Amino acid sequence: MLAYFPIFFPFFALALLALSISKDLLLFFKPISKEHKKILADLFLYYQRLDAKKKVQFEKRVNRFIRLKHFIPRDFPIVSEEMKVLISAAAVQLTFGLHEIYLTHFNRILVYPDTYFSFINRQYHKGEVNPQHGVIVLSWKAFQEGYEPSASDRNLGLHEMAHALHLEDKIVFGKEGCCLDEKLLYEYQKLSKNVIQKIQTGEEHFFRKYAATNDEEFFAVSIECFFEKPEGFLENHPKLYHTLASILKQDPLEVYMSGTAA
């Protein structure tokens, strides 16, 4: 029997690989759990405002996002199921209009209880995105504050996911723009340069000053405003708003104004 082992080993190895892949696929397409669905229904306004059909789509994408990521606790024991669901929901909220985007370059999400010290630039942070290591880092306290009614235009989850999406488009899809439409992005950057200049000179007050740091921060801050105060965004910067809606292929006003909370 041992004499035949080298012959059959490749087939055995392939069978094991196929079994492992099949198991992963089953988990990937497994329906969302009742616990996770309840978390969305109780705590995530964007999901609450979707119609029944879109809720099912949202649930599937949240479920898949969770299964594709390693959630790593820092300075506390575990990342709870609520944390996993809500962090994943923030990513899905941002990418819901796009085709099955899961920010695959970023496979690790580090969660701190509060602000943390970064040894890279020796400063305290609430969140960051590290493309070199494929990591998204979040302060859970700051993340929660972003989804509170009093948060105004501040939403850490959306901010960091916006950075990840922008980087994903460059790293994974390159210049072909399979993730984000390059022509629309170019148009958005042209429009944003004028706004950034006005922020720096004190003429612009809709976006907070941090948005004028650079193009990347303006994109992330404008994403926060797009979802957190879309009416004001549309009123103050209609062309910028409609261009961003075209990039993301969704309009928050359609969700918030036409939907009814569950």
C-alpha positions in Angstrom: 0.0 0.0 0.0 2.8 2.4 0.8 4.2 2.0 -2.7 1.0 3.6 -4.2 0.9 6.5 -1.7 3.0 9.0 -3.8 0.6 8.4 -6.7 -2.6 9.0 -4.8 -1.2 11.8 -2.6 -1.8 14.6 -5.1 -5.4 13.5 -5.5 -5.8 13.2 -1.7 -4.4 16.7 -1.3 -6.7 18.1 -4.0 -9.7 16.5 -2.3 -8.8 18.1 1.0 -8.4 21.4 -0.6 -11.7 21.1 -2.4 -13.4 20.2 0.9 -11.9 23.2 2.6 -12.9 25.5 -0.2 -16.5 24.1 -0.1 -16.7 24.6 3.6 -15.5 28.2 3.3 -18.0 28.9 0.5 -20.9 27.4 2.6 -19.9 29.7 5.5 -19.6 32.7 3.1 -23.1 32.2 1.7 -24.6 31.1 5.0 -27.6 33.4 6.0 -27.1 36.0 8.6 -27.8 34.8 12.2 -30.8 36.0 14.1 -28.5 37.6 16.6 -26.7 39.7 14.0 -30.0 40.6 12.2 -31.4 41.9 15.5 -28.3 44.0 16.1 -28.9 45.7 12.7 -32.6 46.1 13.3 -32.1 47.6 16.8 -29.0 49.7 16.3 -28.3 50.6 12.6 -30.5 53.4 11.3 -29.4 53.1 7.6 -30.5 49.5 7.6 -33.7 50.3 9.4 -34.6 52.7 6.6 -34.1 50.2 3.7 -37.1 48.4 2.1 -37.5 44.6 2.7 -35.6 43.5 -0.4 -32.6 45.8 0.2 -32.5 44.7 3.9 -31.9 41.2 2.7 -29.1 42.4 0.4 -27.6 44.4 3.2 -27.7 41.5 5.6 -25.9 39.2 3.1 -23.1 41.7 2.6 -22.6 42.4 6.3 -22.5 38.6 6.9 -19.9 38.2 4.1 -17.8 41.1 5.3 -17.6 39.7 8.8 -16.5 36.3 7.5 -13.8 37.9 5.3 -12.2 39.8 8.2 -10.1 39.0 11.3 -11.3 41.2 14.1 -8.5 41.7 16.6 -9.0 43.2 20.1 -6.4 45.5 21.5 -6.3 46.3 25.3 -9.5 44.3 26.0 -10.4 40.6 25.8 -12.7 40.1 22.7 -14.3 41.9 19.8 -18.0 41.3 20.5 -20.6 40.2 18.0 -22.2 43.7 18.2 -18.8 45.3 17.4 -18.3 43.0 14.4 -21.8 43.6 13.0 -21.8 47.4 13.4 -18.2 47.9 12.0 -19.1 45.7 9.1 -22.4 47.6 8.6 -20.4 50.9 8.3 -18.4 49.4 5.5 -21.5 48.0 3.7 -23.3 51.3 4.2 -20.5 53.1 2.3 -20.3 50.5 -0.5 -23.9 49.4 -0.7 -24.4 51.0 -4.1 -21.3 49.4 -5.6 -21.0 45.8 -6.8 -19.9 43.4 -4.0 -17.1 45.5 -2.6 -15.6 44.0 0.6 -12.3 46.0 1.0 -10.4 42.7 0.4 -7.0 44.3 0.7 -7.8 45.1 4.4 -8.3 41.7 6.0 -7.6 42.7 9.6 -9.6 45.1 11.7 -8.0 46.2 15.0 -10.4 47.5 17.7 -9.2 49.5 20.7 -11.6 50.5 23.5 -10.7 54.2 23.2 -8.0 56.4 21.7 -4.6 54.6 21.3 -1.0 55.6 21.0 0.5 55.1 17.5 4.2 54.3 17.6 4.5 55.2 13.9 4.0 58.9 14.3 4.0 58.9 18.2 0.6 60.4 18.5 -2.8 59.4 19.9 -5.4 58.3 17.3 -9.1 57.4 17.1 -8.6 55.5 13.9 -6.4 54.9 10.9 -5.9 52.8 7.8 -2.6 51.1 7.1 -2.4 49.9 3.4 1.1 48.4 3.9 -0.2 45.9 6.5 -3.8 45.7 5.2 -5.2 46.9 8.5 -8.1 49.2 9.6 -7.8 50.4 13.2 -10.7 51.8 15.2 -11.5 53.2 18.6 -14.7 51.6 19.6 -15.7 54.5 21.8 -15.2 56.9 18.8 -17.0 54.6 16.5 -20.0 54.4 18.7 -20.1 58.2 19.1 -20.2 58.5 15.3 -23.6 56.8 15.2 -25.2 58.7 18.0 -27.8 61.4 17.1 -25.6 64.1 18.5 -22.6 63.2 16.3 -23.4 65.9 13.7 -21.0 65.3 10.8 -18.5 63.2 12.7 -18.5 59.4 12.0 -15.2 57.6 12.5 -16.5 54.3 11.0 -17.5 56.0 7.7 -14.3 58.1 7.7 -11.9 55.2 8.0 -13.9 53.0 5.6 -13.8 55.9 3.1 -10.0 55.9 3.3 -10.0 52.1 2.9 -12.3 52.3 -0.1 -10.2 55.0 -1.8 -7.0 53.0 -1.2 -8.6 49.7 -2.3 -9.5 51.4 -5.6 -5.8 52.3 -6.2 -4.2 49.1 -4.8 -6.6 46.4 -6.1 -8.1 47.9 -9.2 -5.5 50.4 -10.2 -6.1 52.9 -13.0 -8.8 50.8 -14.6 -11.4 52.0 -12.0 -13.3 48.8 -11.6 -14.2 49.9 -8.0 -14.7 53.6 -8.4 -15.4 55.5 -11.7 -12.1 57.3 -12.4 -13.7 60.0 -14.5 -16.1 60.8 -11.7 -13.3 60.7 -9.1 -11.3 63.2 -11.3 -14.3 65.5 -11.5 -14.8 65.2 -7.7 -11.1 66.1 -7.1 -11.4 69.2 -9.4 -14.5 70.4 -7.5 -12.9 69.7 -4.1 -9.8 71.7 -4.8 -11.8 74.9 -4.9 -13.6 73.9 -1.6 -10.3 73.0 0.1 -8.9 76.5 -0.8 -12.0 78.2 0.6 -11.7 76.2 3.9 -8.1 77.3 4.2 -9.0 80.9 3.7 -11.9 80.8 6.0 -14.6 81.3 3.3 -16.0 77.7 3.6 -17.8 76.6 6.8 -19.9 73.6 5.9 -16.9 71.2 6.0 -14.7 71.2 9.2 -11.2 72.5 8.8 -9.6 69.0 9.0 -11.1 68.4 5.5 -8.5 70.8 4.0 -5.6 68.6 5.2 -5.3 67.0 1.8 -7.4 65.3 -1.0 -7.6 62.1 0.9 -8.9 63.7 4.1 -11.3 65.8 2.1 -12.8 62.7 0.5 -13.2 61.0 3.9 -14.7 64.0 5.6 -17.1 64.6 2.7 -18.2 61.0 3.0 -19.1 61.6 6.6 -21.1 64.7 5.6 -22.7 62.8 2.7 -24.3 60.3 5.1 -24.6 62.3 8.3 -26.1 65.6 6.9 -27.0 65.0 3.3 -29.6 67.9 3.2 -27.0 70.5 4.2 -24.4 69.0 1.8 -26.9 69.2 -1.1 -27.9 72.7 -0.2 -24.3 74.0 0.1 -22.5 72.0 -2.6 -25.1 70.5 -5.0 -22.6 69.6 -7.8 -20.2 68.0 -5.3 -23.0 66.1 -3.7 -24.4 64.7 -7.0 -20.9 63.8 -8.1 -20.3 61.8 -4.9 -23.7 60.2 -5.2 -22.7 59.1 -8.7 -19.4 57.7 -7.5 -21.0 55.7 -4.7 -24.1 54.9 -6.8 -26.5 55.8 -4.0 -28.2 58.8 -2.5 -28.7 58.9 1.3 -31.6 61.3 1.0 -33.5 58.6 -0.9 -32.8 56.2 1.9 -33.5 58.5 4.9 -36.5 60.3 3.4 -38.4 57.5 1.7 -37.7 54.7 4.2 -39.5 54.1 7.5 -37.7 52.9 10.6 -38.6 49.4 11.7 
